[in-house]
């Protein structure tokens, strides 16, 4: 897959790598990336020979969230029903990510922000470098945390911690991410690739059928967790929030800030 779409897809025997490839934009998510994700995940549903999916980011950061300059929700002509369906596209990607038969691993350094943080939260394993800065900034932008993000975070780290991270919009660093259980492994210095490789080897050493069945079981348990069924209204919340003047002004300021940090 061409990096011109902002993401590369690399097949390596029993695993596939999805690499966010917009380093100048800190790998901000856009609709081209979303389409590649959706297509690849649909293909993986029919590829039980592929055992692992690894998601990472090119450059100094994993992902700075949605690209607020080009917007990850291109303007859609049509009625309310069409626009509502379009707004939920990334949420459907996260749901599909949890249903594929492959074990999923997010390998991250630098900024892990907004939609990028939720993308990682939907994975089975999260390996981070010790320079990771995690943040859920949506409330500071005047919009609710959507993509079913708050129930997803609460499932992984507990409601009190999820409430803290979402409501304060503060930066969360590697030590807290490891202590909370959000990150299973933390790499020091420049050892992220090596530590991720160790985890992949451990997973591939497990018999394929036993690993696949356990992946299916834990995924089903995750989907049945309290609150995970509440995301049906997220598209409506986001459509409403995006029309507000408060959001429009705040997001312009935030986009300028992100641009300055990426230089």
Secondary structure, DSSP 8 states (H G I E B T S, - for coil): --GGGTEEEEEETTEEEEEE--GGGTT-B-HHHHHHHHHHHHHHTT-TT--EEEEEESTT-SB-SB-TTT-SS----S-HHHHHHHHTHHHHHHHHHHHSSSEEEEEE-SEEEHHHHHHHHTSSEEEEETT-EEE--GGGGTS--TTTHHHHHHHHH-HHHHHHHHHH---EEHHHHHHHTS-SEEE-TT-HHHHHHHHHHHHHHS-HHHHHHHHHHHHHHHHTSTTGGGGGGHHHHHHHHTT-HHHHHHHHHHHHHHHHHH-
